Amino acid sequence: MIAIVGASGRIGSKTTEALLAAGKKVRAIARHAEKLQPLVEKGAEAWVGDSADAAFLNKAFEGAEAVLLIISTDMQVPDVKAYQDSIGLAQIEAVKAQGVKNVLFISSQGGHTEEKTGIVAGVARQEQRLHALEGVNVLILRPTYFMENTFNSIGMIKNMGINGSGIKGDRAFPVIASHDIAVVAAEKLLNLPFEGKSHLDLLGARDYTLQEMTQLIGAAIGKPELPYVEFSYADQKAGMMQYGMSESVADAFVGLQEGINIGQLSAGVRDAASTTPTTFEWFAENVFKHVYQAV
Ligand SMILES: NC(=O)c1ccc[n+]([C@@H]2O[C@H](COP(=O)([O-])OP(=O)(O)OC[C@H]3O[C@@H](n4cnc5c(N)ncnc54)[C@H](OP(=O)(O)O)[C@@H]3O)[C@@H](O)[C@H]2O)c1
């Protein structure tokens, strides 16, 4: 049996489906039962609870030959570091208590350091805790910035006719489709055990600038002149808070953008293993366009 934390999410759901299709028993863990229902219909066992609750996770991990862990972000928490650490510590406690032998952790580019990585510092701290576990095989996936993050710009494109963020328009960095991460996660979980402690960078098909991604989005949605506008960090933070983010979370996301601008989120080495198939050209035309039209 494999336990998947965040099973109704983008990576978790596709990973769970692949494991079920291969005949694995899966415990699908998340807080909202209704979002787990499609997986239950495919054969998963729903475990509804909070990943910050060590007693709950302890039961959910009982008998697991492997677990997939994520640390997700709640946009309104007053102290993002405390929130991330409460989840990370509960997961470590449950892995230890149940003697889980194989852990796959979805970290991020930048997960090698807490310095100038913003929101990613939370997964960097979890990487360190996982490294300190004795007798546990740990495979850390370090995916880059998700292509799906561009969905956050749909309101801005519709209401203001621009795409924009605090990331420099001409800064090239890797972007990945979350589905490609799930393919790797499932393949690794179907070939247990992991060996010792290791990490794998996942960097998408190639690097893009936001100017280029904005052009591709513009072409896909019939707005070929769509401009990319670089915001000051202060304006970016104010904008995020206006949409309901706590100050602590907004600071952490602005910190991530600063980290991208200085190359702190591009430590991964591009090679055959870290390069994944989906291009942003394909994503803009086949995914972004349809989500944009549906909103
Ligand atoms: N976005 C990026 O660019 C990026 C880049 C690199 C790495 N990552 C990492 O990738 C991770 C996974 O991303 P994703 O897109 O697959 O996630 P997602 O689609 O946002 O889904 C999050 C999942 O976690 C569950 N969840 C959230 N809080 C929980 C809690 N406290 N206890 C139990 N379950 C909880 C959610 O369901 P419920 O709400 O029902 O609980 C959902 O199933 C992120 O957390 C992030 O650390 C992201």
PDBQT file of the ligand as one rigid body, heavy atoms in Angstrom, charges set to zero:
ROOT
HETATM    1  N1  LIG A 301       3.410  25.674  -7.979  1.00  0.00    +0.000 N 
HETATM    2  C1  LIG A 301       4.680  25.538  -8.259  1.00  0.00    +0.000 C 
HETATM    3  O1  LIG A 301       5.252  26.222  -9.117  1.00  0.00    +0.000 OA
HETATM    4  C2  LIG A 301       5.511  24.497  -7.511  1.00  0.00    +0.000 A 
HETATM    5  C3  LIG A 301       6.823  24.317  -7.914  1.00  0.00    +0.000 A 
HETATM    6  C4  LIG A 301       7.598  23.347  -7.268  1.00  0.00    +0.000 A 
HETATM    7  C5  LIG A 301       7.039  22.598  -6.242  1.00  0.00    +0.000 A 
HETATM    8  N2  LIG A 301       5.752  22.799  -5.863  1.00  0.00    +0.000 N 
HETATM    9  C6  LIG A 301       5.237  21.947  -4.770  1.00  0.00    +0.000 C 
HETATM   10  O2  LIG A 301       4.306  21.011  -5.303  1.00  0.00    +0.000 OA
HETATM   11  C7  LIG A 301       3.355  20.710  -4.273  1.00  0.00    +0.000 C 
HETATM   12  C8  LIG A 301       2.151  19.989  -4.848  1.00  0.00    +0.000 C 
HETATM   13  O3  LIG A 301       1.556  20.810  -5.787  1.00  0.00    +0.000 OA
HETATM   14  P1  LIG A 301       0.141  20.466  -6.460  1.00  0.00    +0.000 P 
HETATM   15  O4  LIG A 301      -0.044  21.522  -7.523  1.00  0.00    +0.000 OA
HETATM   16  O5  LIG A 301       0.029  19.044  -6.797  1.00  0.00    +0.000 OA
HETATM   17  O6  LIG A 301      -0.844  20.762  -5.241  1.00  0.00    +0.000 OA
HETATM   18  P2  LIG A 301      -2.351  21.274  -5.318  1.00  0.00    +0.000 P 
HETATM   19  O7  LIG A 301      -2.957  20.959  -6.653  1.00  0.00    +0.000 OA
HETATM   20  O8  LIG A 301      -2.377  22.673  -4.810  1.00  0.00    +0.000 OA
HETATM   21  O9  LIG A 301      -3.064  20.326  -4.261  1.00  0.00    +0.000 OA
HETATM   22  C9  LIG A 301      -2.777  20.315  -2.911  1.00  0.00    +0.000 C 
HETATM   23  C10 LIG A 301      -3.295  19.014  -2.339  1.00  0.00    +0.000 C 
HETATM   24  O10 LIG A 301      -2.962  18.935  -0.961  1.00  0.00    +0.000 OA
HETATM   25  C11 LIG A 301      -4.150  18.820  -0.177  1.00  0.00    +0.000 C 
HETATM   26  N3  LIG A 301      -3.885  19.572   1.051  1.00  0.00    +0.000 N 
HETATM   27  C12 LIG A 301      -3.644  20.880   1.188  1.00  0.00    +0.000 A 
HETATM   28  N4  LIG A 301      -3.393  21.183   2.471  1.00  0.00    +0.000 NA
HETATM   29  C13 LIG A 301      -3.482  20.011   3.164  1.00  0.00    +0.000 A 
HETATM   30  C14 LIG A 301      -3.346  19.666   4.534  1.00  0.00    +0.000 A 
HETATM   31  N5  LIG A 301      -3.059  20.586   5.470  1.00  0.00    +0.000 N 
HETATM   32  N6  LIG A 301      -3.519  18.380   4.894  1.00  0.00    +0.000 NA
HETATM   33  C15 LIG A 301      -3.837  17.426   3.960  1.00  0.00    +0.000 A 
HETATM   34  N7  LIG A 301      -3.954  17.697   2.645  1.00  0.00    +0.000 NA
HETATM   35  C16 LIG A 301      -3.794  18.978   2.264  1.00  0.00    +0.000 A 
HETATM   36  C17 LIG A 301      -5.264  19.393  -1.064  1.00  0.00    +0.000 C 
HETATM   37  O11 LIG A 301      -6.538  18.909  -0.767  1.00  0.00    +0.000 OA
HETATM   38  P3  LIG A 301      -7.443  19.565   0.412  1.00  0.00    +0.000 P 
HETATM   39  O12 LIG A 301      -7.464  21.052   0.162  1.00  0.00    +0.000 OA
HETATM   40  O13 LIG A 301      -8.776  18.903   0.274  1.00  0.00    +0.000 OA
HETATM   41  O14 LIG A 301      -6.770  19.216   1.693  1.00  0.00    +0.000 OA
HETATM   42  C18 LIG A 301      -4.800  18.854  -2.416  1.00  0.00    +0.000 C 
HETATM   43  O15 LIG A 301      -5.111  17.483  -2.510  1.00  0.00    +0.000 OA
HETATM   44  C19 LIG A 301       3.098  22.079  -3.659  1.00  0.00    +0.000 C 
HETATM   45  O16 LIG A 301       2.588  21.958  -2.354  1.00  0.00    +0.000 OA
HETATM   46  C20 LIG A 301       4.493  22.712  -3.670  1.00  0.00    +0.000 C 
HETATM   47  O17 LIG A 301       5.151  22.474  -2.438  1.00  0.00    +0.000 OA
HETATM   48  C21 LIG A 301       4.968  23.737  -6.479  1.00  0.00    +0.000 A 
ENDROOT
TORSDOF 0
